[in-house]
């Protein structure tokens, strides 16, 4: 390397420059330091003071978590929570939810109605206008107006107002109807007295989300609103929720009706029964209960069941607000169940075996629903995803523990069955912990791996890939094309079992699936352990035709039903092999679809005649070199990662059940609805 000053490249320039550089450095060290430059553009005038609802519009993420689809639907949650507070307080008996054409959403209740008289601190404004246009204004800062409530910060409905293009409020109080209209948080009209309404009371909020905040294409999803409204009815058996949606907004591909009425007197027990319908339980009975007035607070309700072949889940709520991240109330439930089972173990002389069990062992396959109503709860963040009130944990633990003891004592046979189940989970966990980590070479000799598996030589899971290949012929090509150090090949003969419509016995008797589970090494269902997965990537590689797509669908269904955490951890992929090979005058390209083929003919081979086009009948028809170049080489291939968005899990489950389940009429309906699309596709072929 030569110096910038060395014009001759012999180093002399660098030597001559060295003394000059040293002198300059010395001068820089001894020179007096200059005073820092004065920032003339930073003074008091640069300090902004945001007033009213302007902070919400500037930083919506601080109040509703962002501006995405989830945040958009949070607006509905804020409005319906106010109506639910009226119902829980005993002032409202029904809530109406209506989604109109154009994206308007209306929530109406028959509660007391927002006060409309002048506010003492702002005599020129009504209480309604203060509530709608001022942050931290509301009637829920103490327990005088609401014993328990979900709105605590006084920002909910005002945030909705700030983030709505238009919002209309109607209040019926004292047999008189009042109305006021707002736009982006600013009043557009004074509070108007509409007239007498002898048979009406309550509040009606109708709003249109602002496209400036959420985007022009943002809109409410009927399915999501429907489920949110229904869940509120489950959480409080004393309320009736009426659902209505414009028929033009329903696409007919789901089960959302245009009109419905929700009322569930059994509350969470009905909710849990719906979610675990058709699933085998460890104990035939659901442990459920409801207790009011605990420790000077409101009430709590729970429903718990243990599933035999499914991973557990927990759904919890505080004052009808969902708490997806759990919190102190969930911790109280977990501790109560563990201590109750330990007491039962002591009664039946199983305390030594139960001593090592933890709350994770108890909850591994447990499906639980928990709802608490407490005064002035503390949440982490405005979106209230996690409950932080310590007293809630103590209240839940004390109430559930006593009821659980009675439940176990009332049915000793079911109690012993549940106890054995939890002890088995604990013992299995301890066995796994005690197993030493063994290198792949050693493990391969000790493990009984499927005979058709061509394993890789990599010593660990990191960087290793398992290709699940359709058929022995394709498997042979893949074995020759692979990188033996990092890529393993498992050929599967024919179409695997459809696990969505098969029973448990068929699942365990199927040899193809047994080989696959054995090769992966991580177990399935409630036994799945991500740490034991032998490969970083699991890649489904099937032919680029209809049969190949069918086999890929069956495999994805298997992973979704039996190893959902493998998908959640980002291990599952789809290979994208080519369908065509185009060559002319020594130039060769590959096309994955008909459209891709036509694009190459018009661009890559533009003006060329007699382009040789070969269509691959399957992976087995490809030379190993072609398969490596197009589908298996990490530097050149394309992989599709299989993911399930958290917000789309219910829709995904419904789609799998409709298309892969044991109800052929659901598939027939789906195909009939898309007959025109199928005809167009056939014409293209």
C-alpha positions in Angstrom: 0.0 0.0 0.0 1.4 3.5 -0.9 0.9 6.7 0.9 -1.3 9.5 -0.7 1.8 11.7 -0.7 4.1 9.2 -2.3 4.0 10.0 -6.0 6.8 7.7 -6.9 5.6 4.7 -5.0 9.0 4.2 -3.3 8.1 5.4 0.1 10.1 8.6 -0.1 7.0 10.7 -0.1 5.8 9.2 3.1 9.2 9.7 4.8 9.2 13.4 3.8 5.6 13.9 5.0 6.2 12.4 8.4 8.0 15.5 10.0 5.4 17.8 8.7 2.6 15.8 10.1 4.3 15.6 13.5 4.7 19.4 13.6 1.1 19.9 12.7 0.0 17.5 15.5 2.1 19.3 18.1 0.7 22.7 17.0 -2.8 21.4 17.3 -2.1 20.2 20.9 -0.6 23.4 22.1 -3.0 25.8 20.3 -5.7 27.4 22.6 -9.0 25.7 22.4 -11.7 27.6 20.5 -15.0 28.4 22.3 -17.9 26.1 21.3 -20.1 27.4 18.6 -23.3 29.0 19.8 -26.5 27.3 18.5 -28.4 30.4 17.5 -31.4 28.4 16.2 -32.1 26.7 19.6 -33.9 28.9 22.0 -37.2 29.1 23.8 -39.1 29.4 20.6 -37.9 25.9 19.6 -39.8 24.4 22.5 -43.2 23.1 21.4 -46.2 22.8 23.8 -48.8 20.4 22.5 -52.3 21.2 23.7 -55.6 19.4 23.7 -55.6 16.2 21.6 -52.7 17.2 19.4 -50.2 14.9 21.3 -52.4 11.9 20.2 -52.3 12.8 16.6 -48.6 13.5 16.7 -47.8 10.2 18.5 -50.7 7.8 18.2 -48.4 4.9 19.1 -48.1 6.2 22.7 -51.9 5.7 23.1 -53.0 2.8 21.0 -49.7 1.0 20.3 -49.2 2.1 16.6 -51.2 2.7 13.5 -51.5 -0.8 12.2 -54.5 -3.1 12.0 -54.3 -4.0 15.6 -54.3 -0.4 16.7 -57.2 0.4 14.4 -59.3 -2.2 16.1 -58.2 -0.9 19.5 -60.4 2.1 18.8 -63.4 -0.2 19.0 -62.1 -1.7 22.2 -61.9 1.7 23.8 -65.5 2.6 22.9 -67.1 -0.7 23.8 -65.2 -0.9 27.1 -67.0 2.3 28.2 -70.4 0.6 27.5 -69.3 -2.5 29.3 -68.4 -0.5 32.3 -72.0 0.8 32.4 -73.2 -2.8 32.1 -71.0 -4.2 34.8 -72.0 -1.3 37.1 -75.6 -2.4 36.6 -76.8 0.6 34.5 -77.0 -1.0 31.1 -78.5 -4.2 29.9 -77.6 -4.2 26.2 -74.9 -2.9 23.8 -75.4 -2.6 20.1 -72.5 -2.8 17.7 -73.0 -1.9 14.0 -70.5 -1.8 11.1 -71.9 0.3 8.3 -70.9 0.7 4.6 -68.2 3.2 4.2 -66.3 2.1 7.3 -68.5 3.8 10.0 -68.7 1.9 13.3 -71.4 2.6 15.9 -71.6 1.5 19.6 -74.8 2.1 21.5 -75.8 1.3 25.1 -78.8 1.9 27.3 -76.7 3.1 30.3 -76.9 6.4 32.1 -75.5 8.4 29.2 -72.5 10.8 29.3 -73.3 13.9 31.5 -74.2 17.0 29.4 -74.4 19.7 32.0 -71.7 22.4 32.2 -68.5 21.2 33.8 -67.5 22.9 37.1 -63.9 23.7 35.9 -65.0 24.6 32.4 -68.4 26.3 32.8 -68.5 27.2 29.1 -68.2 23.6 28.0 -70.5 20.6 28.7 -69.1 17.6 30.5 -69.5 15.6 27.2 -67.3 18.0 25.3 -64.7 18.0 28.1 -64.6 14.2 28.0 -64.3 14.0 24.3 -61.6 16.7 23.8 -59.5 16.5 27.0 -57.0 13.8 28.0 -57.3 12.4 31.5 -60.9 13.5 31.9 -63.5 10.9 33.0 -65.5 9.4 35.8 -63.2 6.4 36.6 -60.4 7.9 38.7 -62.1 6.8 41.9 -64.7 4.1 42.8 -67.5 6.5 43.5 -69.0 6.4 40.0 -67.8 2.9 38.9 -66.8 0.3 41.5 -64.8 -1.5 38.8 -64.0 -0.3 35.3 -61.7 -0.8 32.4 -61.1 2.9 31.6 -58.6 4.2 34.1 -56.6 7.0 32.5 -59.4 9.0 31.1 -57.9 8.9 27.6 -59.8 6.2 25.8 -62.8 7.8 24.1 -60.9 11.1 23.7 -58.1 9.2 21.8 -60.8 7.7 19.5 -62.1 11.2 18.9 -58.6 12.5 18.1 -57.9 9.7 15.6 -61.3 9.8 13.8 -62.0 11.7 10.7 -65.5 12.3 12.1 -67.1 11.3 15.3 -70.8 11.8 16.4 -72.1 11.4 19.9 -75.7 11.1 20.9 -76.7 11.1 24.6 -80.2 10.4 25.9 -80.6 11.6 29.4 -83.7 12.7 31.3 -85.9 11.8 28.2 -84.0 14.3 26.1 -81.7 13.6 23.2 -78.4 15.6 22.8 -75.9 15.5 19.9 -72.5 16.8 19.1 -70.1 16.3 16.1 -66.3 16.3 16.1 -63.6 16.0 13.5 -60.1 14.9 14.3 -60.7 15.8 18.0 -62.1 19.3 17.3 -65.8 20.2 17.9 -67.7 21.0 14.7 -70.9 21.8 16.4 -72.1 23.0 19.8 -73.9 20.5 22.0 -77.4 20.4 20.4 -80.7 19.5 22.0 -82.4 17.3 19.4 -85.7 16.8 21.3 -87.6 14.5 23.6 -87.1 10.7 23.6 -89.3 9.3 26.3 -88.3 5.7 25.7 -84.6 6.0 25.2 -81.5 6.4 27.4 -77.8 5.9 27.1 -74.9 6.8 24.8 -74.3 6.3 21.1 -70.9 6.8 19.5 -70.5 6.7 15.7 -67.1 7.2 14.2 -65.0 6.9 11.1 -61.2 6.3 11.6 -59.0 8.9 10.1 -57.2 7.8 6.9 -54.5 10.4 7.6 -53.5 8.3 10.6 -54.3 4.7 9.5 -53.9 4.9 5.7 -56.4 5.1 2.9 -56.8 1.3 2.7 -57.3 0.7 6.4 -60.8 -0.6 7.4 -62.4 -2.6 10.2 -62.6 -6.4 9.7 -66.0 -7.8 10.4 -64.6 -11.1 11.7 -62.4 -9.3 14.2 -65.1 -7.0 15.5 -67.5 -9.9 15.7 -65.2 -11.9 17.9 -64.3 -8.9 20.1 -68.0 -8.2 20.7 -68.8 -11.9 21.4 -66.0 -12.1 23.9 -67.4 -9.2 25.9 -70.7 -11.1 26.2 -68.9 -14.2 27.6 -67.1 -12.0 30.2 -70.3 -10.6 31.7 -73.3 -12.8 31.7 -75.7 -10.0 32.6 -75.3 -8.1 29.3 -76.8 -8.7 25.8 -74.7 -7.6 22.9 -76.4 -7.1 19.5 -74.3 -7.4 16.4 -75.1 -6.0 13.0 -73.0 -5.6 9.9 -73.8 -4.4 6.4 -74.1 -7.5 4.1 -71.9 -5.9 1.5 -69.0 -6.1 3.9 -69.2 -9.8 4.4 -67.4 -11.9 1.7 -69.1 -15.2 2.5 -65.9 -17.0 3.2 -66.3 -17.1 7.0 -69.1 -17.6 9.5 -69.7 -14.0 10.5 -73.5 -13.3 10.2 -75.1 -10.0 9.2 -77.0 -10.0 12.5 -76.6 -11.8 15.8 -77.4 -11.5 19.5 -75.0 -12.7 22.2 -76.0 -13.6 25.8 -74.1 -16.3 27.8 -75.5 -16.8 31.3 -72.7 -19.4 32.0 -70.0 -16.9 31.1 -66.5 -18.3 30.9 -67.6 -21.9 31.2 -69.5 -21.5 27.9 -66.5 -19.6 26.4 -64.0 -22.4 27.3 -66.4 -25.2 26.1 -66.5 -23.5 22.7 -62.7 -23.4 22.4 -62.1 -27.0 23.5 -65.0 -28.6 21.7 -64.0 -32.0 20.3 -60.7 -32.2 22.2 -59.9 -35.1 24.5 -59.6 -34.1 28.1 -57.6 -35.5 31.0 -60.5 -34.9 33.4 -64.0 -35.1 32.0 -65.1 -32.2 34.2 -64.3 -28.5 33.7 -63.2 -26.8 36.9 -65.1 -23.5 36.9 -66.5 -21.1 39.4 -67.5 -17.5 40.2 -67.1 -15.5 43.4 -68.2 -12.0 44.1 -66.9 -9.3 46.5 -63.4 -10.6 47.2 -61.3 -8.5 49.6 -63.4 -5.4 49.1 -63.0 -5.6 45.3 -65.4 -6.8 42.6 -65.7 -10.4 41.5 -63.7 -13.1 39.7 -64.6 -16.0 37.4 -62.6 -18.9 36.0 -62.9 -22.0 33.9 -60.1 -24.5 33.6 -59.6 -27.8 31.7 -56.7 -30.1 31.0 -56.4 -31.4 27.4 -54.8 -34.8 26.6 -53.2 -34.1 23.2 -52.9 -30.3 22.9 -50.7 -27.6 24.2 -52.3 -25.4 26.8 -53.4 -21.8 26.5 -54.4 -19.0 28.8 -56.9 -16.2 28.2 -57.3 -13.6 31.0 -59.2 -10.4 31.5 -59.4 -7.6 34.0 -62.6 -5.6 34.1 -63.4 -7.1 30.7 -60.1 -5.8 29.2 -58.1 -8.6 27.6 -54.6 -9.1 29.1 -52.8 -11.2 26.5 -49.5 -10.9 28.4 -51.1 -12.2 31.6 -50.0 -10.6 34.8 -50.5 -11.0 38.5 -54.0 -12.5 38.2 -52.7 -15.3 36.0 -49.9 -15.9 38.4 -52.4 -16.3 41.2 -54.3 -18.9 39.3 -51.2 -20.9 38.5 -50.0 -20.9 42.1 -53.5 -21.9 43.3 -53.7 -24.9 41.0 -50.1 -26.1 41.9 -50.7 -25.8 45.6 -54.1 -27.5 45.4 -52.6 -30.5 43.5 -49.7 -30.7 46.0 -52.2 -30.9 48.9 -54.1 -33.6 47.1 -50.8 -35.5 46.5 -50.2 -35.4 50.2 -53.6 -36.8 50.9 -52.9 -39.8 48.6 -49.3 -40.3 49.7 -47.8 -39.0 46.4 -46.1 -36.0 47.8 -42.6 -37.2 47.0 -43.4 -37.6 43.3 -45.3 -34.3 43.2 -42.5 -32.3 45.0 -40.6 -31.6 41.8 -43.7 -30.3 39.9 -43.8 -26.7 38.9 -46.5 -24.4 37.7 -45.2 -25.0 34.1 -46.0 -28.7 34.5 -49.5 -27.9 35.7 -50.2 -25.5 32.9 -48.5 -27.5 30.1 -51.7 -28.8 28.6 -54.1 -26.6 30.6 -56.7 -24.5 28.9 -57.7 -21.7 31.2 -60.0 -18.7 31.2 -59.8 -16.1 34.0 -61.7 -12.8 34.5 -61.3 -10.5 37.4 -63.1 -7.3 38.4 -61.1 -5.1 40.7 -61.0 -1.5 41.8 -58.3 0.8 40.3 -56.2 -1.9 38.6 -52.7 -1.1 37.4 -51.6 -2.1 33.9 -48.4 -2.0 32.1 -49.0 0.6 29.4 -52.0 2.3 28.0 -53.0 -0.7 25.9 -53.4 -2.7 29.1 -51.8 -5.9 27.9 -50.5 -7.0 31.3 -52.0 -6.6 34.8 -49.6 -5.4 37.5 -51.8 -5.1 40.6 -50.2 -7.3 43.3 -53.5 -7.5 45.2 -55.1 -9.3 42.2 -52.7 -12.2 42.5 -53.5 -12.7 46.2 -57.3 -12.4 45.6 -57.3 -15.0 42.8 -55.0 -17.4 44.6 -57.1 -17.4 47.8 -60.5 -17.8 46.0 -59.4 -20.4 43.5 -57.4 -22.4 45.9 -60.3 -23.1 48.2 -62.7 -23.9 45.3 -60.0 -26.2 43.7 -59.6 -28.2 47.0 -63.4 -28.8 47.1 -63.4 -29.8 43.4 -60.6 -32.3 43.8 -62.2 -33.8 47.0 -65.6 -34.2 45.3 -64.2 -36.5 42.5 -61.2 -38.5 43.8 -60.9 -40.6 40.6 -60.7 -37.6 38.3 -58.4 -35.9 40.8 -56.0 -38.8 40.8 -56.0 -39.0 37.0 -55.1 -35.3 36.8 -52.4 -35.7 39.5 -50.8 -38.6 37.6 -50.9 -36.5 34.4 -49.1 -33.6 36.0 -46.5 -35.9 37.7 -45.8 -37.5 34.3 -45.2 -34.0 32.8 -42.8 -33.2 35.6 -40.9 -36.5 35.4 -40.5 -36.1 31.7 -39.2 -32.6 32.1 -36.6 -33.8 34.6 -35.5 -36.6 32.3 -34.9 -34.2 29.5 -32.9 -31.9 31.8 -30.7 -34.7 32.9 -29.9 -35.9 29.4 -26.5 -34.8 28.3 -26.1 -33.0 25.0 -24.5 -35.4 22.5 -22.9 -34.5 19.2 -24.8 -35.4 16.1 -22.3 -38.2 15.1 -22.7 -39.9 18.4 -26.4 -39.2 18.5 -26.9 -40.7 15.1 -25.3 -44.0 16.2 -27.4 -44.1 19.4 -30.7 -42.8 18.0 -32.9 -45.1 15.9 -33.3 -42.9 12.8 -35.5 -43.7 9.8 -33.7 -46.0 7.3 -34.5 -43.7 4.3 -33.0 -40.6 6.1 -29.8 -39.5 4.5 -28.5 -37.4 7.4 -25.9 -34.6 7.3 -22.6 -34.7 9.1 -23.0 -31.3 10.9 -22.4 -31.7 14.6 -25.3 -29.5 15.7 -28.7 -28.1 14.6 -27.3 -24.7 13.7 -26.9 -24.4 9.9 -28.4 -27.8 9.3 -31.3 -28.4 6.9 -33.8 -31.3 6.4 -35.4 -31.5 3.0 -38.7 -33.4 3.0 -38.9 -34.7 -0.5 -41.8 -36.2 -2.5 -40.9 -39.8 -3.6 -37.9 -42.0 -3.9 -37.0 -40.7 -7.3 -36.8 -37.1 -6.2 -35.0 -38.3 -3.1 -32.3 -39.9 -5.2 -31.7 -36.7 -7.1 -31.7 -34.6 -3.9 -29.2 -36.9 -2.2 -26.8 -36.3 -5.1 -27.4 -32.6 -5.3 -27.1 -31.9 -1.5 -24.3 -30.5 0.6 -23.6 -33.6 2.7 -22.2 -31.5 5.6 -25.4 -29.4 6.2 -28.3 -30.9 4.2 -30.2 -34.0 5.1 -32.8 -35.7 2.8 -35.9 -37.6 3.9 -38.0 -39.0 1.0 -41.7 -39.6 1.6 -43.6 -42.1 -0.5 -47.0 -40.9 -1.6 -49.4 -38.5 0.2 -49.2 -38.4 4.0 -52.1 -38.7 6.3 -54.5 -35.7 6.6 -54.2 -35.1 10.3 -57.0 -32.6 10.3 -59.6 -35.3 9.7 -57.8 -38.4 11.1 -58.2 -39.7 14.6 -55.5 -40.0 17.2 -55.0 -43.8 16.6 -54.5 -43.3 12.9 -52.0 -40.5 13.6 -49.8 -42.6 15.8 -50.0 -45.7 13.5 -48.9 -43.8 10.3 -45.4 -44.8 9.4 -44.6 -41.8 7.2 -45.4 -39.4 10.0 -43.6 -41.6 12.5 -40.4 -41.5 10.3 -40.7 -37.7 10.0 -41.1 -37.1 13.8 -38.3 -39.5 14.4 -36.0 -37.6 12.1 -36.8 -34.3 13.6 -36.2 -35.6 17.1 -38.3 -32.9 18.9 -41.5 -34.7 19.6 -45.0 -33.5 18.8 -48.1 -32.1 20.5 -47.6 -31.3 24.1 -44.3 -33.2 24.0 -42.7 -30.9 21.5 -39.3 -29.4 22.5 -37.7 -26.8 20.2 -34.3 -27.4 21.9 -34.3 -31.0 20.7 -35.0 -30.1 17.0 -32.1 -31.6 15.0 -32.2 -29.1 12.2 -32.4 -25.3 11.9 -34.5 -25.4 8.8 -37.2 -27.9 7.8 -37.8 -27.5 4.1 -40.8 -29.0 2.2 -39.6 -29.8 -1.4 -42.4 -31.1 -3.6 -43.1 -31.0 -7.4 -44.2 -27.7 -8.9 -47.7 -29.1 -9.8 -51.1 -29.7 -8.3 -50.1 -33.0 -6.6 -47.0 -31.4 -5.2 -49.1 -28.5 -3.8 -51.5 -31.1 -2.2 -48.7 -32.9 -0.5 -47.2 -29.6 0.7 -50.6 -28.6 2.1 -50.9 -31.9 4.0 -47.4 -31.5 5.5 -48.1 -27.9 6.5 -51.4 -29.0 8.1 -49.4 -31.7 10.1 -46.9 -29.1 11.4 -49.7 -26.6 12.2 -51.7 -29.1 14.1 -48.9 -31.2 15.8 -45.9 -28.8 15.9 -47.2 -25.2 15.9 -44.2 -24.0 17.9 -41.9 -25.2 15.1 -43.7 -22.7 12.8 -43.7 -20.0 15.4 -39.9 -20.4 15.9 -39.4 -19.9 12.1 -38.1 -23.3 11.2 -40.5 -24.3 8.4 -39.9 -23.4 4.8 -41.2 -24.3 1.3 -38.7 -24.8 -1.5 -39.6 -23.2 -4.9 -38.4 -25.5 -7.7 -38.7 -24.5 -11.4 -41.4 -25.7 -13.7 -39.7 -24.9 -17.0 -36.2 -24.8 -18.5 -35.6 -22.4 -21.4 -32.5 -22.5 -23.5 -31.2 -20.9 -26.7 -27.7 -20.4 -28.1 -26.0 -21.5 -25.0 -28.1 -19.4 -22.6 -30.3 -21.3 -20.1 -32.8 -19.9 -17.6 -35.4 -21.4 -15.4 -39.1 -20.4 -14.8 -41.2 -21.2 -11.8 -44.6 -20.4 -13.4 -46.3 -20.0 -16.7 -46.1 -16.2 -16.2 -42.4 -16.4 -15.4 -41.9 -18.5 -18.6 -43.7 -15.9 -20.8 -41.8 -13.0 -19.2 -38.5 -14.7 -20.1 -39.7 -15.3 -23.7 -40.5 -11.6 -24.0 -37.4 -10.2 -22.3 -34.5 -12.7 -21.9 -35.1 -14.3 -25.3 -36.7 -11.3 -27.0 -36.6 -11.7 -30.8 -35.2 -15.2 -30.6 -36.8 -18.0 -32.5 -36.8 -21.7 -31.7 -36.3 -21.3 -27.9 -36.1 -24.8 -26.4 -38.7 -25.1 -23.6 -38.6 -28.1 -21.4 -41.2 -28.7 -18.7 -40.1 -30.7 -15.6 -42.6 -33.4 -14.8 -41.2 -33.6 -11.3 -38.1 -33.2 -9.1 -37.1 -36.7 -10.1 -36.9 -35.6 -13.8 -34.3 -33.0 -12.9 -30.6 -33.7 -13.0 -28.9 -33.4 -9.6 -26.9 -30.4 -11.0 -30.1 -28.7 -12.1 -31.8 -29.4 -8.7 -28.8 -28.0 -6.8 -28.6 -24.9 -9.0 -32.3 -24.0 -8.9 -33.6 -25.3 -5.6 -31.0 -26.4 -3.0 -28.0 -24.1 -3.3 -28.4 -21.5 -0.5 -26.7 -18.9 -2.7 -29.1 -19.3 -5.7 -32.4 -20.8 -4.4 -35.6 -19.2 -3.2 -37.3 -20.3 0.0 -40.7 -19.3 1.3 -41.0 -19.1 5.0 -44.2 -20.4 6.6 -45.5 -17.9 9.2 -48.7 -17.3 11.0 -49.4 -13.7 12.0 -50.6 -13.4 15.6 -53.6 -11.5 14.6 -54.6 -14.1 12.0 -54.4 -17.2 14.2 -58.2 -17.6 14.6 -58.7 -17.2 10.8 -56.0 -19.7 10.1 -57.5 -22.2 12.4 -60.9 -21.8 10.8 -59.4 -22.1 7.3 -57.6 -25.3 8.1 -60.8 -26.8 9.6 -62.9 -25.8 6.6 -60.4 -27.0 3.9 -58.7 -30.0 5.7 -61.2 -31.1 8.3 -63.7 -34.0 8.3 -66.7 -31.9 7.0 -66.8 -32.4 3.2 -69.7 -30.0 2.9 -67.4 -27.1 4.1 -65.0 -27.9 1.3 -67.8 -28.3 -1.2 -69.1 -24.8 -0.3 -65.6 -23.3 -0.6 -65.1 -24.9 -4.1 -68.6 -23.8 -5.2 -67.9 -20.2 -4.2 -64.8 -20.2 -6.3 -66.1 -22.2 -9.3 -65.6 -19.2 -11.6 -62.0 -18.8 -10.5 -61.4 -22.6 -11.1 -62.9 -22.3 -14.6 -60.6 -19.4 -15.5 -57.6 -21.3 -14.2 -58.6 -24.3 -16.3 -58.9 -22.2 -19.5 -55.4 -20.7 -18.9 -54.0 -24.3 -18.7 
